[in-house]
Amino acid sequence: VTLRTRLTERLGLRHPILSAPMALAGGGRLAAAVTAAGGLGLIGGGYGDAAWLAREFDAAGNQPVGCGFITWSLAKQPGLLDPVLERKPRAVMLSFGDPTPFAATIAKVGATLICQCQTLEHVRQALDAGAAIIVAQGGEAGGHGMGRGGMTLVPEVADHLAAHAPETLLVAAGGVADGRGLAAALLLGADGVLVGTRLWASAEALVHPGHHAAILGSAGDSTVRTSLPDIARELDWPAGFTARTRRNAFTERWSGREAELKEKIATEGPRYRDAFAAGDAEETGVWFGEAAGLIHAIEPAGAIIERMAEDAAARLAKGRSLIA
Ligand SMILES: Cc1cc2nc3c(=O)[nH]c(=O)nc-3n(C[C@H](O)[C@H](O)[C@H](O)COP(=O)(O)O)c2cc1C
C-alpha cells in the first residue's frame, strides 16, 4: 500500500514516515533502511562528532537521507554543519533551541528544514526561521522533550499552521509505534509521523543488545521524564527540557537527589558512562519512550515501516464502518 499525504508528495516518499535523528542510536544503516523502505531516514547528529557523522553518512551509502542536530549544541560548534551539507542531505532537522542562525545556510543548499517543536512558541519561532516542516513532539516521546501531550499539541499546531502558514507541513512525534499511531496522527491533522522509540528497537539501530533486551521487558509505565542522565553526562541542557528514559535503578536512586549527583560527578559520571557502554540496563540512561509498551520484538526497520503503513491504511479504510 501507499498512503498519500502532503508529506509523501513534497518529499517523494512512499510512506509518510520519518525516522527520528536519535543521538548515538540513529546511524547511517538505520537511516538508509528507512529510506529504502519508503520513508525518510534521518541520521542523529546529536551532540556533534564530525568523525562519527562522516562514518555514518558513508554507512548510508547511496540512499538519500537527512540529518538532525541538537540546536543548542550545534550553536556551540557551528562548524559541524558545513561538512553535513556537503553530503547533500535530503533534509536537516533542528531540535531544542533557536533554529534562526542556521536556517539560511540550510536553505542555500536546498535541504528541507525540519524543526521539532514542543510548544506553540517554538512553532512561531520555527515559522519565522522558514521551516518547511514542523514536528510537533508530545511528552510521551523517548529522549529529550517537554511535557505537552501529543493528543492536544498536534491538532493545536495543525490549527495554527492552517491559520498562519498553510504551506508548512506538520509531522507528529511521540508514541507512534504502529499503524494505530500513524492513523491517529493523520486524523489529528498531521501529514506524517516521526518515529523514534519503535526504530530504536530495530536491528539496524546502534543500540547495545542489553538495552534492546530491556525494552522488550518494559511497559509504557516503565519510563520517566528526568534530568538525571544529563547531570551524569554533564550536558548543559537549556531549562525546561527533560529526557524520557527507562525507569531503573539509576533514576530511582538519584531522583530528588540531583544536587548530590552533581557533587559526586567525579565517580558517578564514569560509572554512568561505563554502564552505558556495557549495555547495563539499570545503572545508566536507557533511551526509550512510552511506546515501549507497544514493542515486543527487535525487527528490521524496513519491516517495521511497511507494517506500520499497511496497518494504518487498513484502519483508515475500516474507519468508515464506524459511521452509522
Ligand atoms: C534514543 C533516542 C534518542 C533521541 N535523540 C534525539 C536527538 O538527538 N535529536 C532530536 O531531535 N531528537 C531526539 N530524540 C527524540 C526524537 O526526535 C523524537 O521526538 C521521539 O523519538 C519521538 O517519540 P517516540 O520515541 O515515542 O517515537 C531521541 C529519541 C530517542 C528515543
The ligand as an ORCA input file, in Angstrom:
! r2SCAN-3c Opt
* xyz 0 1
  C      17.164      7.128     21.737
  C      16.602      8.454     21.343
  C      17.461      9.491     21.032
  C      16.956     10.712     20.609
  N      17.830     11.695     20.252
  C      17.356     12.811     19.659
  C      18.233     13.774     19.115
  O      19.446     13.648     19.190
  N      17.708     14.852     18.492
  C      16.353     15.005     18.368
  O      15.928     15.945     17.747
  N      15.501     14.141     18.924
  C      15.962     13.045     19.546
  N      15.076     12.136     20.068
  C      13.629     12.439     20.055
  C      13.039     12.120     18.691
  O      13.384     13.117     17.763
  C      11.504     12.002     18.704
  O      10.897     13.175     19.122
  C      10.975     10.871     19.554
  O      11.754      9.723     19.453
  C       9.537     10.558     19.140
  O       8.870      9.792     20.091
  P       8.944      8.187     20.150
  O      10.282      7.903     20.747
  O       7.829      7.836     21.032
  O       8.813      7.690     18.748
  C      15.560     10.916     20.523
  C      14.698      9.870     20.843
  C      15.191      8.637     21.256
  C      14.229      7.532     21.574
*
